[in-house]
Amino acid sequence: MVAWLGKTPVESFPHPAQAFLREPVFAHFATLNEDGSPSVSTMWVDTDGTHIILNSPLNTGKVANVKRDPRVAMDVVPQEYPTRALWIRGRVTIFNTDDARDHIETMSWKYRGQSYQVRHNEEPRILLYVLPEVIEGAGLEEVELPGFFKVLRKPGVK
């Protein structure tokens, strides 16, 4: 099942950010609990060029949080070189359970170099598609500059 929350797709985000998200980098994914307090999960990350794609077990707090309030934030960093980073604010606009098992298998090969196999046949999963509204990044250009910081904002978002 695929559920769409957003109506207007945005153009794809910059190529250096897309290439970075295709590396085995980690997202620290922040959602809002029902009481308004933040919750953070470390997750594998993927992209289709327009969305950031996260794969989660279906029955988790983070999934309940984004179904109630789709606003999210994340930082994305490589484990070995955390001065390269993306900071993203956006909304979960698509929930997809149809392709989640195949996707987690692909992500396992990307991150672990082997089949997923952990509760693979019994654990229902879901893909969360985050549509970025603000993307900030450091260290993603061809030339590294001290203190480099670039902010890309969707029009109308502060």
C-alpha positions, 0 to 999 in steps of 0.5 A: 500500500502506498499513501501520498500526503503531499500533492506538489513534488519539488524539483530534485535536490542538488547532485552533490547531496544526491551522491552523498545520500547514495553512499553508506551514510547514516541519518539521525532521524528526528520526529515529534512524540505525541507530547511534543518532545523529540525522538531521534533514531539512527537509520540507513538512508537512500534517495530517489533524487527528490525524496530521502527514503528511510526504511523502518519496521512498521510498528515503531514510535517513529512511524506513529510519530510521522503519521500523526505529524509528518514534520521531521529533521535529520542530519546525515553523516558518514561514520568515518568522516563526520565533517561532511554532512547534510542537515535536512528539514522536511515532511514525510509525504509518502508511506509505502509498504509494498516495496519495503522488504525488497528495499531493506534487502538492497540497503543491507547490501549497501551498508553491511555487504550481506543479506538482511535476514533479520526477522526478514519474513515476519517483520512488516516494514514501511518506506518513509519518503521525506520531501526536503524543505530545507537542505543545509550541507558542509563538505560536499563540493569538489573543493573543500573550504574551511568553514564552508556552509551552504543553505538550500531552501525551498521558496517560502520556507524559513 
